[in-house]
Amino acid sequence: MSTISPPWPPEATEPAVRHPDAPAPGTVLPPHYRHCFGCGPTTPGGLRMVCTAGDGLTIDALFHVAEVHQGAPGLAHGGLLTAAFDEALGSLAALFRIPAVTGKLETEFRRPVPVGTTLHITATVDGRKGRKIYESAVGRLDAPDGPIAVRAKAMFITVEMEHFIKHGRRADEVRRVFDVNP
């Protein structure tokens, strides 16, 4: 896929299988939490990303780069671009209907992403091994077939709901969110 090393995914991964109750291709995924910086629709300065279930083990996501997302004048902040990829890659867990958290995330910036552009991100599951899900993504400027601006690879780890209840601030809210949107 890219020059990110080592080879991805690692050898000896297992085939990944989409859950039979996963959202159908073309389904817009609801925000997994209303206060999420990545997908929350009203979070001030948030990314407000929209993710759509794709075919197979893919997610398509859109990130509209606004003024509040800039680092250098007129350009998206690299950390916010990484956060956008974390959101898109993390949304792949919806295809397995299990919660997962970021274990490792690596980004490769190939060209600037100007304020006012839309980054089209396609995230794909590359393999699984035990609790680990290996994923990669590519972000293109202003169109699904536009020039590649950013690439990423990640390893997510599946967790039980107790992880969020134990480590989160609002246990009741965590239970309610994941009852609706696992």
C-alpha positions in Angstrom: 0.0 0.0 0.0 2.6 2.6 1.0 6.1 3.2 2.2 5.0 2.8 5.8 7.0 -0.1 7.2 7.1 -2.9 8.3 5.0 -4.8 5.7 1.3 -4.5 6.5 -0.5 -6.5 7.8 1.9 -8.7 9.7 2.0 -12.3 8.5 -0.1 -15.0 10.1 -3.3 -12.9 10.3 -6.6 -14.7 10.1 -9.3 -13.9 7.6 -11.7 -11.2 8.9 -15.4 -11.8 8.4 -18.1 -9.1 8.4 -20.8 -9.7 11.1 -24.1 -10.8 9.6 -25.9 -8.0 11.4 -23.3 -5.3 10.3 -24.7 -2.2 8.7 -25.5 -2.7 5.1 -23.3 -1.1 2.4 -24.4 2.5 1.9 -25.6 2.9 5.5 -24.5 6.1 7.1 -23.2 5.2 10.6 -24.7 7.2 13.4 -22.2 9.0 15.7 -21.1 6.4 18.3 -21.2 9.1 21.0 -22.7 12.5 20.8 -19.7 14.2 22.4 -17.1 12.4 20.3 -14.5 14.8 18.8 -14.4 12.8 15.6 -18.0 12.1 14.8 -20.1 14.1 17.3 -22.4 16.4 15.3 -22.3 19.3 17.7 -18.9 19.1 19.4 -17.3 22.6 19.1 -14.2 22.4 16.8 -14.9 18.7 16.3 -14.3 16.9 13.0 -18.0 16.1 12.5 -17.1 13.2 10.2 -19.6 11.2 8.4 -18.8 7.5 7.9 -20.6 5.1 5.6 -20.5 1.3 5.5 -18.8 0.1 2.3 -18.7 -3.2 0.6 -16.9 -6.1 2.3 -14.7 -4.8 5.1 -14.5 -1.1 4.2 -15.8 2.2 5.5 -15.9 5.5 3.5 -15.6 8.7 5.5 -15.7 12.4 4.8 -13.8 15.1 6.6 -14.5 18.7 5.7 -11.5 20.7 6.7 -12.6 23.9 8.3 -10.8 27.0 9.5 -10.7 25.7 13.1 -8.7 22.6 11.8 -5.7 24.5 10.5 -2.1 24.2 11.8 0.0 26.2 9.3 -2.0 29.1 7.7 -4.6 27.6 5.3 -3.6 24.0 5.9 -5.0 21.2 8.0 -3.1 20.4 11.2 -1.4 17.1 11.0 -2.6 16.0 14.4 -6.2 16.6 13.3 -5.7 14.7 10.1 -4.4 11.8 12.2 -7.5 12.1 14.4 -9.7 11.9 11.3 -8.0 8.7 10.3 -8.4 7.3 13.8 -12.1 8.0 13.5 -12.5 6.4 10.1 -10.3 3.4 11.0 -12.1 3.0 14.4 -15.5 3.0 12.6 -14.5 -0.3 11.0 -15.4 -2.0 14.3 -19.1 -1.5 13.4 -18.6 -4.1 10.7 -17.8 -6.7 13.4 -20.3 -5.3 15.9 -17.7 -5.2 18.6 -16.1 -2.3 20.5 -12.4 -1.8 19.7 -9.8 0.8 20.8 -6.7 2.2 19.0 -3.6 0.1 19.8 -1.3 1.7 17.2 -1.8 4.3 14.5 0.7 5.5 11.9 0.1 8.2 9.4 2.0 9.2 6.2 1.5 12.7 5.0 2.0 12.8 1.2 0.7 16.3 0.3 -0.8 19.3 2.0 -4.5 19.3 2.9 -5.9 22.9 2.4 -8.6 24.4 4.5 -11.9 24.2 2.6 -11.2 20.8 1.0 -12.9 17.6 1.8 -10.8 14.5 2.5 -12.3 11.3 1.2 -11.1 8.5 3.4 -11.4 4.8 2.6 -10.6 2.5 5.5 -10.2 -1.3 5.0 -9.7 -4.2 7.3 -6.5 -6.0 6.3 -6.7 -9.0 8.7 -7.3 -10.1 12.3 -5.4 -12.1 14.8 -7.1 -12.8 18.1 -8.2 -9.5 19.5 -6.1 -7.5 17.1 -7.7 -5.9 13.9 -5.2 -4.7 11.3 -6.4 -1.9 9.1 -5.2 0.6 6.5 -6.7 3.8 5.0 -6.1 6.3 2.2 -7.3 9.9 2.1 -7.9 11.7 -1.2 -8.4 15.3 -1.8 -11.9 16.5 -2.9 -13.0 13.3 -4.6 -13.0 9.5 -4.0 -10.5 9.3 -6.9 -8.6 12.6 -6.1 -4.9 12.8 -5.4 -3.7 10.9 -2.4 -2.9 13.2 0.5 -2.6 10.9 3.5 -2.2 7.2 4.2 -2.4 5.4 7.5 -2.3 1.9 9.1 -3.5 0.9 12.4 -4.0 -1.9 14.8 -7.1 -1.9 16.9 -7.8 -4.1 19.9 -11.3 -5.5 20.6 -12.4 -4.9 24.2 -15.4 -5.7 26.3 -17.9 -3.0 27.3 -16.5 -3.1 30.8 -13.4 -1.3 29.5 -15.4 1.9 28.9 -17.4 1.5 32.1 -14.3 1.0 34.1 -12.2 3.7 32.5 -14.8 6.3 31.3 -16.3 9.1 33.3 -20.0 8.4 32.7 -20.7 4.7 33.2 -24.5 5.1 32.6 -24.0 7.1 29.4 -21.5 4.5 28.1 -24.0 1.7 28.7 -26.8 3.7 26.9 -24.6 4.6 23.9 -23.4 1.1 23.2 -26.8 -0.4 23.7 -27.9 1.6 20.7 -24.7 1.7 18.6 -22.3 -1.3 19.3 
